[in-house]
């Protein structure tokens, strides 16, 4: 969360996208003061897509495609399934 709040877009995508493969459960307090169970990959997805998470407004994050075109990131993100099928 802190990296998404303060980091540079290249660092945010490089580090946070690797957490898409983390499926641990996470207990999250909602705005209505109740608890819900989500998975870490769902939380990571909300960090990269939403403008506010946990009641905190996040700075604008450029789309990944724009950073790839500018040369900051290497190609499109590969999912776990694409990586495993490429090894076969």
Helices and strands as residue ranges (DSSP letters): H 2-6, H 9-16, G 17-21, E 25-29, E 35-39, H 40-49, E 52-53, E 56-57, H 64-70, H 80-87
